[in-house]
């Protein structure tokens, strides 16, 4: 039996973790790591959720999602609509905001720069408010 299926399940169309949340996927970027932690949805969880939903909705023409393809969507090398929709719905961000955040963080990483703790904490607080309000934000947020 696959151990991944033991760690998560779908309840009311939401992913529920059994035991401690596993924060895999933190290597994408500093701020995306915080999005994963705060939303409690890593790419594997999004893959699991939307693959299960397509089976439950009896969408025979829809195949399972793949974590690797979700990462490609974030990086901007893939533009599959159902993957974009899955990420946007899961993290409550438009895909362009996610991509620009990823690019900015990777550029800073290339220059061996890290976000200062205050900036990172401001981002975390801002994202928590987004999750609380469950509103999608415009493509050019003021952070």
Residue pairs with C-beta under 8 A, 6 or more apart in sequence:
4 44
4 48
6 18
7 17
7 18
7 19
7 22
8 15
8 16
8 17
8 18
8 45
8 48
9 15
9 16
9 18
10 16
10 48
10 49
10 52
10 53
10 56
13 49
13 53
14 49
15 40
15 41
15 45
15 48
15 49
17 40
17 45
21 40
22 42
23 33
23 36
23 37
23 42
24 42
24 43
24 44
25 32
25 33
25 36
25 42
25 43
25 44
26 33
26 36
26 37
27 33
28 36
28 71
28 74
28 102
29 101
29 102
29 105
29 106
29 109
30 105
30 108
30 109
30 114
30 115
30 120
31 101
31 105
31 115
31 120
31 123
32 74
32 98
32 101
32 102
32 105
34 120
34 123
34 124
34 127
35 91
35 93
35 98
35 127
36 42
38 124
38 127
38 128
38 131
39 90
39 91
39 92
39 131
41 49
41 90
41 91
43 67
43 70
43 71
44 67
45 90
46 65
46 67
46 70
46 86
46 87
46 90
47 64
47 65
47 66
47 67
47 70
49 86
49 90
50 65
50 82
50 86
51 64
51 65
54 62
54 63
54 64
62 82
65 82
65 83
65 86
69 78
69 80
69 83
70 83
70 86
70 87
72 78
73 79
73 80
73 83
73 84
73 87
73 95
74 87
74 98
74 99
74 102
75 99
75 102
76 99
76 102
76 103
84 95
87 93
87 95
87 98
88 94
88 95
88 98
88 136
91 98
92 130
92 131
92 134
92 135
92 136
92 137
93 130
93 136
93 137
94 136
94 137
94 138
94 139
96 139
97 137
97 139
97 140
97 141
105 115
108 114
108 115
115 123
122 143
123 143
126 141
126 143
130 137
